[in-house]
């Protein structure tokens, strides 16, 4: 399986830290955020990565090219941000017509990714996406879902004022290649995965619950919490 790590964002809510550093390189207990993803996913069997870049892209390129992951990472610079779906469409040849993992790499999710992959392989019939979920302490700030007894999403609410659930979208997915065909039919260069794709697939999105650790590194407070929380994690993920 291959993975697309989305790392091109501006990280405006993390300023002033991101005034001089791209968000994917901010250190969490001394380790760049992107390394948490690359280490976990290679351990889970991901063989090839594509990382998109934009803001301060030279720093990301330099870091990856000098890292131990250089040989398994393709870097793609976006002069203009294409949004999640747009990046997928622009790099569909990388997918090789196979299921792929899609990661918003400005979050930090720690779990057993082998189990996540197994869950997708054993998903219910007629589902084409598996979404990682978690329990959020701030449901207004993220997309929340309602799930049936089979673990399939029936309703999705993106950053609403009165969220009906605390089960949230972790922005980590395993996606069947067939979903790319749908996105192409939209005839749009910029495709928003949350707004353009997920609503269309309601009733066909399976879920995998991450009960170990997830934190949106979205602002200074959450960044500070991530430093404290990850420092206290003492369970090995296998």
Order of alpha helices (4+ residues) and beta strands (2+ residues): beta-beta-beta-alpha-beta-alpha-beta-alpha-alpha-beta-beta-alpha-beta-beta-beta-beta-alpha-beta-beta-alpha
